[in-house]
Amino acid sequence: MNDLKIAVVGAGIIGATTALELQKCFRNAHIEIIADQFYDDTTSYVAAGVFRPGSGFFGPTEDITYKWLKDSYEYYDTLRKTPEGINAGVIEISGYLFSSQYPENVKNRFLENICPLYRPATNEELNLCPGNWKYGSFFTTLLTQSSYYIPWTIRKFQNNGGKLSRSKIESLYQLALSYDVVVNCSGLGAKFLCNDHKMVPIRGQVIKVRAPWIKTFFYGDFDTYIIPGVDSVTLGGCRHYDSWDLNVNNYDSNKIKEQCESLLPSLRGAEIIAHKVGLRPYRNIVRVEKEITNFDGRRVKLVHNYGHGGYGVTAAPGTSMYCCNLVQELWKGNSKL
Ligand SMILES: Cc1cc2nc3c(=O)[nH]c(=O)nc-3n(C[C@H](O)[C@H](O)[C@H](O)COP(=O)(O)OP(=O)(O)OC[C@H]3O[C@@H](n4cnc5c(N)ncnc54)[C@H](O)[C@@H]3O)c2cc1C
């Protein structure tokens, strides 16, 4: 196994986490992360980072989806409880989901089973914020701030001997001729690299503000959220299906500010750090699959890990572990493809 060469395409939260997991499985392998964008140029840096899978998050089966999420929660929670947890940007947070009309909005079949606490909000709690809140839940979960977690992960990867290269890949199959396995964590880039028509951008815009007095998260109707992270609070948001627009839109900024301030008036006057836009790499079923194919007269081996939509931070560790198992299967040559 000593001379195994693996390329990981993508340096967002999926690529970084997968590369570090691969080092645990293949201690002597040469592993390289190749990406055209790193750190704050990735979608991953836009995310609030809260562990909250939506009802539209699907793996190939309900059992596998649940395992990805459970493994992810345990991974982050174990890290959080070490002295490194805070350097990696992992914290525990609690807060509220409110809805004025939709009881479904405050339920979550995954979180109800995985989080240490998930309960209905009391009548008193429904009156905590202005608004006519009829339904509510209070829960405790985790938050992973990518601007800490990705540099922490990549530092560990490099300290273990991993390499980084900046390059735009035109063909995964061409690349696979130079490696034993290529692991594709290219997010929305997979739409083009794999000609995958199921990949759709879901545009999101947020405002990062300084408001250290906010320690609790709040979700309201219509994509309204206020999420305190390690050193900033994320205000959101919007979900624009099939939009490729990466520009900050003033109309969206005003709407986000207005809806968050009406939910939590103490936000008025909070200092704005940044406006950010990201394209969630959405696929109806997240793709974590192996592929063996013939290219240029040779057999090439790939494992895909992309399409996490609005839940890539949430599911990064679980899908990365699953992806590493597929790489192991390929490497041992017992693939059942
Ligand atoms: C507003 C907003 C809020 C969000 N909030 C949350 C949240 O609270 N919780 C949560 O779990 N998720 C959240 N998300 C979703 C999360 O950000 C994504 O699911 C996650 O970032 C996807 O990670 P990724 O590594 O797949 O993609 P990216 O971060 O986009 O990384 C893709 C990588 O692939 C590389 N790449 C692509 N194509 C090529 C190519 N041809 N050659 C070389 N490199 C290539 C890129 O350069 C990049 O390095 C949010 C997203 C948005 C937009």
The ligand as an SDF file (V2000), in Angstrom:
LIG
                    3D

 53 58  0  0  0  0  0  0  0  0999 V2000
  -25.8020   31.1230    2.5550 C   0  0  0  0  0  0  0  0  0  0  0  0
  -25.3870   29.7140    2.8690 C   0  0  0  0  0  0  0  0  0  0  0  0
  -25.5430   29.2350    4.1640 C   0  0  0  0  0  0  0  0  0  0  0  0
  -25.2020   27.9090    4.4720 C   0  0  0  0  0  0  0  0  0  0  0  0
  -25.3440   27.4720    5.7550 N   0  0  0  0  0  0  0  0  0  0  0  0
  -25.0590   26.1740    6.0510 C   0  0  0  0  0  0  0  0  0  0  0  0
  -25.2090   25.6960    7.3580 C   0  0  0  0  0  0  0  0  0  0  0  0
  -25.5610   26.4290    8.2920 O   0  0  0  0  0  0  0  0  0  0  0  0
  -24.9690   24.3680    7.5930 N   0  0  0  0  0  0  0  0  0  0  0  0
  -24.5570   23.5250    6.6070 C   0  0  0  0  0  0  0  0  0  0  0  0
  -24.3810   22.3320    6.8760 O   0  0  0  0  0  0  0  0  0  0  0  0
  -24.3470   23.9800    5.3520 N   0  0  0  0  0  0  0  0  0  0  0  0
  -24.6070   25.2670    5.0400 C   0  0  0  0  0  0  0  0  0  0  0  0
  -24.4370   25.7280    3.7660 N   0  0  0  0  0  0  0  0  0  0  0  0
  -24.0600   24.7630    2.7060 C   0  0  0  0  0  0  0  0  0  0  0  0
  -22.5470   24.5390    2.6360 C   0  0  0  0  0  0  0  0  0  0  0  0
  -21.8850   25.7700    2.5270 O   0  0  0  0  0  0  0  0  0  0  0  0
  -22.2190   23.6550    1.4180 C   0  0  0  0  0  0  0  0  0  0  0  0
  -22.9990   22.4800    1.4310 O   0  0  0  0  0  0  0  0  0  0  0  0
  -20.7510   23.2540    1.4380 C   0  0  0  0  0  0  0  0  0  0  0  0
  -19.9440   24.3910    1.5330 O   0  0  0  0  0  0  0  0  0  0  0  0
  -20.3660   22.4360    0.2260 C   0  0  0  0  0  0  0  0  0  0  0  0
  -18.9970   22.1460    0.3550 O   0  0  0  0  0  0  0  0  0  0  0  0
  -18.1490   21.6110   -0.8570 P   0  0  0  0  0  0  0  0  0  0  0  0
  -16.7890   21.3290   -0.3170 O   0  0  0  0  0  0  0  0  0  0  0  0
  -18.8790   20.5160   -1.5500 O   0  0  0  0  0  0  0  0  0  0  0  0
  -18.1290   22.8130   -1.9080 O   0  0  0  0  0  0  0  0  0  0  0  0
  -17.2400   24.1780   -2.0140 P   0  0  0  0  0  0  0  0  0  0  0  0
  -17.0260   24.8110   -0.6910 O   0  0  0  0  0  0  0  0  0  0  0  0
  -17.9180   24.9550   -3.0640 O   0  0  0  0  0  0  0  0  0  0  0  0
  -15.8440   23.6380   -2.5490 O   0  0  0  0  0  0  0  0  0  0  0  0
  -15.6980   23.1220   -3.8500 C   0  0  0  0  0  0  0  0  0  0  0  0
  -14.2200   22.9970   -4.1550 C   0  0  0  0  0  0  0  0  0  0  0  0
  -14.0700   22.3300   -5.4240 O   0  0  0  0  0  0  0  0  0  0  0  0
  -13.1560   23.0620   -6.2070 C   0  0  0  0  0  0  0  0  0  0  0  0
  -13.4310   22.8240   -7.6320 N   0  0  0  0  0  0  0  0  0  0  0  0
  -14.6270   22.8010   -8.2530 C   0  0  0  0  0  0  0  0  0  0  0  0
  -14.4470   22.5300   -9.5620 N   0  0  0  0  0  0  0  0  0  0  0  0
  -13.1110   22.3940   -9.7480 C   0  0  0  0  0  0  0  0  0  0  0  0
  -12.2870   22.1440  -10.8890 C   0  0  0  0  0  0  0  0  0  0  0  0
  -12.7960   21.9680  -12.1100 N   0  0  0  0  0  0  0  0  0  0  0  0
  -10.9290   22.0810  -10.7300 N   0  0  0  0  0  0  0  0  0  0  0  0
  -10.3730   22.2700   -9.5010 C   0  0  0  0  0  0  0  0  0  0  0  0
  -11.1210   22.5170   -8.3890 N   0  0  0  0  0  0  0  0  0  0  0  0
  -12.4560   22.5770   -8.5250 C   0  0  0  0  0  0  0  0  0  0  0  0
  -13.3710   24.5120   -5.7840 C   0  0  0  0  0  0  0  0  0  0  0  0
  -12.2620   25.3000   -6.1750 O   0  0  0  0  0  0  0  0  0  0  0  0
  -13.4990   24.3340   -4.2760 C   0  0  0  0  0  0  0  0  0  0  0  0
  -12.2160   24.2520   -3.6950 O   0  0  0  0  0  0  0  0  0  0  0  0
  -24.7130   27.0610    3.4500 C   0  0  0  0  0  0  0  0  0  0  0  0
  -24.5000   27.5600    2.1590 C   0  0  0  0  0  0  0  0  0  0  0  0
  -24.8450   28.8730    1.8680 C   0  0  0  0  0  0  0  0  0  0  0  0
  -24.6070   29.3920    0.4760 C   0  0  0  0  0  0  0  0  0  0  0  0
  1  2  1  0
  2  3  1  0
  2 52  2  0
  3  4  2  0
  4  5  1  0
  4 50  1  0
  5  6  2  0
  6  7  1  0
  6 13  1  0
  7  8  2  0
  7  9  1  0
  9 10  1  0
 10 11  2  0
 10 12  1  0
 12 13  2  0
 13 14  1  0
 14 15  1  0
 14 50  1  0
 15 16  1  0
 16 17  1  0
 16 18  1  0
 18 19  1  0
 18 20  1  0
 20 21  1  0
 20 22  1  0
 22 23  1  0
 23 24  1  0
 24 25  2  0
 24 26  1  0
 24 27  1  0
 27 28  1  0
 28 29  2  0
 28 30  1  0
 28 31  1  0
 31 32  1  0
 32 33  1  0
 33 34  1  0
 33 48  1  0
 34 35  1  0
 35 36  1  0
 35 46  1  0
 36 37  1  0
 36 45  1  0
 37 38  2  0
 38 39  1  0
 39 40  1  0
 39 45  2  0
 40 41  1  0
 40 42  2  0
 42 43  1  0
 43 44  2  0
 44 45  1  0
 46 47  1  0
 46 48  1  0
 48 49  1  0
 50 51  2  0
 51 52  1  0
 52 53  1  0
M  END
$$$$
